[in-house]
Each structure stands twice: as structure tokens, then as C-alpha cells.
């Protein structure tokens, strides 16, 4: 694959992800701004110990699993909701 094809393909992928983000963002804000959604979001943040330091004595596979959970919360909760929605969620903590 030559550089121009590669660059065009990367731009196309980037645009598709941006389109997906603009489609999912309103959905996430609707869901997580409701009382039930805020409760769910807080439980997600608590379950993955999002604001806690990672434990030192964990096995590698357990640490990777916990980090994968945190990444999931980062992408599908923190990365999608508006700042105001996230602050409302955190106020409920």
C-alpha cells in the first residue's frame, strides 16, 4: 500500500469514528443524565475503582483486566457524555 492510499484510508477511518461519536454522544447524554443513568454511571465508576490508585500486588492478568474495565468506562461513559452531565454524575457520589 502506498502512502497516499494509507493516508486516505486513515482519514476515512477518522471520519467514520467522528460520525459515530456524533451519533452516540446525544444517546449517552440522554441515558446518563436520567436518574437511573446517573445511578448506573456511578456504579460503573465505583466498580472499576476509577478514581482509586491501582493496587500494587495484583497479578498482571488481573491488572490488565481492571485496566480494560477502566478503559471501557473511559470510552463509553466519560468520553461520550458532556462535561455538565459528567459533573452531575459525580455530584451524586
C-alpha positions, -999 to +999 in steps of 0.1 A: +000+000+000+014+033-009+015+063+014-014+082-003-037+052+000-027+047+036-033+084+044-067+083+026-077+052+045-067+067+078-087+099+070-117+078+061-114+058+094-111+090+113-142+105+097-162+073+104-152+074+140-161+111+143-195+103+127-201+075+152-191+098+181-216+125+170-243+098+167-235+082+201-229+114+222-266+125+223-277+090+233-251+087+261-261+121+274-298+112+274-292+079+291-267+091+317-285+123+326-316+104+338-317+094+375-313+057+366-285+065+342-266+086+369-270+057+393-257+033+367-228+056+358-218+060+395-219+022+399-196+018+368-171+043+382-172+027+416-169-009+402-137-001+382-122+019+411-118+048+385-105+073+410-085+049+431-049+041+427-043+007+411-033-019+437+004-028+438+003-066+445-020-076+417-012-102+392-005-089+356-037-105+342-059-091+369-043-056+364-049-058+327-085-068+333-091-039+356-074-015+332-096-028+304-127-022+325-114+014+332-108+019+295-144+008+288-158+033+313-135+060+298-147+054+263-184+047+268-191+070+298-165+097+303-156+100+267-192+104+254-210+125+280-208+162+281-189+179+309-220+191+325-236+156+325-204+141+340-203+167+367-239+159+376-230+123+378-200+130+401-221+152+423-243+122+431-212+103+446 
